[in-house]
Amino acid sequence: MSKLFLLAFCLVCFVDTLVVNAGEDIGIYQIKKGNFSVKVTNYGARIISVFLPDKDGKVSDVVLGYDTIKEYQNDTRYFGAIVGRFANRIGGAKFTLNGTTYKLDANEGKNILHGGTRGFSQRVWKVKKHVKTGLTPRITLTYHSADGEEGFPGAVVALVSYTLVAPYKLVVHMKAKALNKATPVNLAQHSYWNLGGHTSGDILSNEVKIYAPKYTPVDKLLIPTGKIVTVKGTPYDFLTSKTIKSQIKKLPSGIKGFDINYALNDVKGKSLQPVAKVKSPKSGRVMKLWSNAPGVQFYTGNFIGHAKGKGGYHYSDFGALCLETQGFPDSVNHPNFPSTIIYPGKNYGHTMKFEFSAWKK
């Protein structure tokens, strides 16, 4: 074997190791403002911790996650990740755009979930900017998605920034640009929130308000039927604040918890609108969420399972909740849903603003 061939072979192996195992390319980055801090890894552009004070001033981590990058590489729950190119599900793992049918990577039975087997959550992002402290601590990460990746058409450049603003606000801004072809883009931030602290047990006693008058019903595989119906008179009605436990009891037999997309009032995407409010009676922490996305997936951690998390703590079902603002699931197959197609020259923009506080009983 020639030295030149050996060098080329080693280089290929090295590059493949970087792509699959990422090695030293993966890092952990903190942004901090007083006793409010967030840690992010560029593996999946994930939030891996959010430290906040409770009603007594005790600071705790309020998101689920793991201790090591290797555990994130084996993660099937999408803890803290940016999911894409298309968040949530596409039925049959296919869609037709401009007369061409695209077959995608089916990673959940016959459907595709969160962008496929190696979606954005399983990619190494590039850290573009990192300001650790100061007036607006922030980190910005980018990822270049190739034409044909997981079956999606066209190359896309995605960007996410996490910014802390006073006193306890976290702003998440997601952007994407189609470089050469029209393509669906639907990014979501998939943190699992437990405002009592990630080791505090279930979130069934949390009080939740969701500012959405309608939701999109799904079939047994959680694919939308195409209908958009009112929440009134259903267990999905969180227009006034209710405990999660009280509403789960009203769900039809066989449905374990909530995993459903809500249709928000303003689908124009021009300005931030109120999405949800969560209160934890255990800690007194309150989380308010605003976004410019047309929908939000409310998930109550129904299938977390017996996952070994940070500090060796074992998470269980209902150990956290997710509020993932997004375009509607399977929107590429439902013309009546808000479009998630972007074209070269017309960019995608998606913002979330979390505001945290604490109240005394």
N, C-alpha and C positions, 0 to 999 in steps of 0.2 A: 504494500500500500504506500503510495507516494506521500511525502510530507504535505504537499499541497492538498491532496484529497483528504488526508487525515485532518488537516486544519479546517477544511470546509465542513467535514463531517462533525467535528467538535463544535464548530460555530453553530451549525443547525441544531445540535443537541442543546447547546447553551441557550439559544433563542427560544426553543421549545420549552425549556425549563422555566424561562422567564414568563412565557405566556401562560403555562399551566400552573406552575408553582409560584411564580412571580418573585420568589427569593427576596433579594435586597431592594427590589423595586417597590415593595410594599412597605408603607410606613404608617405610623399613628401620629396624628396632629391634634393639638389642643388649641382651642380658642377660649379665652377666659375674661370675665368682667366681674370683678369682686368675687362673691361666693356663687356666681353663676358660671358654669363651665360646660363645654361640650367637647368630646373627643370624636374624631373622624378618622377612618382609614381610607386610603385610596383604593382598597380592594372593594369594588362595588360602590365606591363613594358613600360608604356606610357611616351612619351615626352609631357609635359604639357605647357612648355614655352621655347622659345629661344630668348634671348635679344641680339641685335646687334646694332652698330652705323650705321647711314645712311651717305650720302655724306656731311652733315653738322655736323656730330658728335652726332646727336640726337639718343639716344638709345631707341629702341622699341621692342616689342614682335612680332615675325614674324610667329607664328604658331597659328592656331585656337584651341580652347579648352574651358573648363568650369572652374567655380570657385570652385566647390565642388566635392568630390569623389562620392557622391550620383548621381550627374549628369553623371559622367563617367559610373556608374553602369547601368544607363538607356540609355546609348549612343547607337545609331544604325548607327553612321557614322564612327566609328572606329578612332576617333580623336587621333592621336599620338601613336597608339597602335602597339605592335608587334602582327601580325596576323599569325595564324597557327592552327593546325599542318600543314594545307595546305592553303596557301594564295590564294586569287582569287577563281575561280569557278571550280567545277567538275560537268560535265554534268550528269544529272540523279541521282546525289548523289550516284554513285557506280563505282566500278572498279574491275578488276580481276587481281590478283597477284599470281603467282605460282599455278594456277589452282583453286584458291578459289576466289569467288566473295564476295566483302565486300559492304554492304549497309550502307551508311553514314547518318548523321542527315541532312535532307533536310530543310534548313532554308530560302531558296529563291525560292518559288514555288517548283518545283520538283528537283531543284539543290541545291548544298551546296556552301555557300560563306564563305570564310575566316575561315574555320575550324568548322563551325556549330554554333548552338545557343549559346553554351558556349565554344567557341574556346579559344585560348591562350589570346585573348584580354579581356576576361571576367574572368580571373583567377588571384589569388593572387600569385605573384612571391616572391621568397626569396631573400633578399639582401645579397649577398655574400661578397661584398667589396664596401666601399664608401670612396673615397679620395676627400674631398671637394675642396681643393685648391692645389697650388704648381706647379711643373713643368708640370705634366700631371694629372689634376683632372679627376677622372673617377668613374663610378659606374658599378658594375657587378651584374646581377640578374639571378636566375635560376628557372626553373619550371620542375617538374616531371609529365609527362603525362602518365596516366595509360593505360595498354592494354585494348583496346575496347572503349576508350574515344571518344565520338561522332562517334563511329563505326570504327575507325582506328585500324589496327592490331598492336600489340606490344607496349611495354612500351618505352618511349623516355624521355631523359633528355635534356632540351633545356637551352641555356645560351645566354644572350645578354650583351654586355658591351658598354657603352657610354664614350668616352674619348675626352677631349679637348686638342688640341695641338696648339702651336703658329703658326701664330698670331690669325687667326680666322678659325680654322679647327675643325670639329666634325667628329670623326671616330666611326662608328657603326659596331660592330662585332657580328655576330650571329653564334652560333654553336649548333649542336644537335648530340646525340648519340643514336642509336637503341640498346636497352638492350637485347632483346631476339628474335625478329622477324624482317624480312624485312618489311619496311613500307615507304610510301611516306612522305617526309618532304619538305616543301617549305615555308620558313618564309619571311615576309616582314615587313618593317617599314612604318607605314601608317600616317605620319605627313602630315597635310594640310598647305602648305606654302603660305604666302602672304608677299612678301618682302617689300611691302609698309607699313607693320604693320597690325596686325590682325583686326584693326578697320578702315582700309583705303578704304574699298569698293572692287570692283571687280578686277580681275587680267587679264581682256581682253586685256589691253594695254601692258602686259608683252611680252617681246621678248624671244622666246624659240628656242633653238637649241638642237636637239636630234641626237646623233651620231649612228643612226641605219638605215641601208639601206633597211630593210625589216620589215614587221609586220605580225601579224596573224589575218586574217579576222574572224569575228564572226557572229553568227546567231542573230535572233531577241531577244534571251534570253542571249546574250553576251557570248555564248559558242563557242570556236574556231571551225572552220570548219575542221581544220587539215591542211589547206594550209599555206604556208609561202611565201608571195608575196612581190614584190618590192614596195617601197613607191613612186618611181618616177612617176610623172603624176597623183598623188592622193593628196587629202587634207591632208594626213598623212605625207607628206614630210616636215620634219623640218631639213633636212640636212644642210640648211643654215638658219640663224636666221630669224624668222618671228614672227609677233604678233599673239597671240592666236585668236584675233578677225578676222583677215584677213583669217585665215584658217578655222574657224568655218563657215564662210559664204560659203565656198566651199563644206561643207558636204552635203550629200544627204538629201532630205526632210524627216523630221521625226527623224533625229539624232540631238539631242540638243547640244552636245559638244563631247569632246574626252573622251573615256574610252576604251583604246585599249592597247594591249601588243605589244611592239616593240622587234624585234629580233636583238640583238647586234652582232657586227662582230665576236668576239672571244667567243665561247661557251665552251671553255675548263675549264674555271673557275680557272686558275692558278694564274693570275695576274690581277691587277686593270686596267681597261680600261676606257676611257672617256665615259660618258653616256649622260650627258645633261648640258646645260648652260642656266640660266634664268637671265634676266635683268628687273629691275623695273624702269620705267622712273619717277615714283613718288618719289622714295627715293634714286635712284642711286645705290641701293644694287644689287650685283651680286652673284649668287649661282652657283657653279660648282660642279658636282657630278661625282664620279668615283665608279666603282664596279667590282666585279669578277663574277656577275650573268649573265646568258645568255639572260635575258630579262628585260624590264622595262615597268610597266603599267603607262601610262600617263592619268591622270584623271583631268578634269578641274572643278570639284566641281559642276557638272550639277544638282545634286539633294541634295544639302545641305539644301534647304528649308529655312524656317524662324526659324532658331535655335538661341535660346538665349545663347550667349557665355560669355566669361570672361568680367567682369565689367558691365554686363547687356547689352552689345552690341549685336544687332541682326544680325547674319550672313545671307547671302542670296546666292542663286545659283551663281556660278562663283566667290565666295568670297575667293577662294584659289585654289591651284593646288597641285596635288600629283604626285610624281615620285617614284614609288615603284619598286625597283629592285627585281627580282624574277626569279624562274623557270617558264616556260610557263604555263598558265592556262590549266587545263584539260589534262596536259601532261600524266597522268596515263592512258588515253584512246587514246593516239596518239603515236604509236611507233616511228614515225618520229621526234617527239619533243625530246629535250634533257631530259634524264631521271631524275626524282626527287626521285627515290627509293634509300634508304640507307639500308645497311645490317649491322648486328652486326659485329663490328670490322672495319667498314669503316664509318668514321664520315662525317657529313655535316658541311660545312663552307661557310659563306656568309659575305662579308665585303662591307660597303659603306663608302666613304669619301666625306664629304661636305666641300667645301672651300668657305668662304664668303669674299666679299670685297665691296668697294663702289667707284663709279666713278662720277666725276663732268661733267655736260653737257657743 
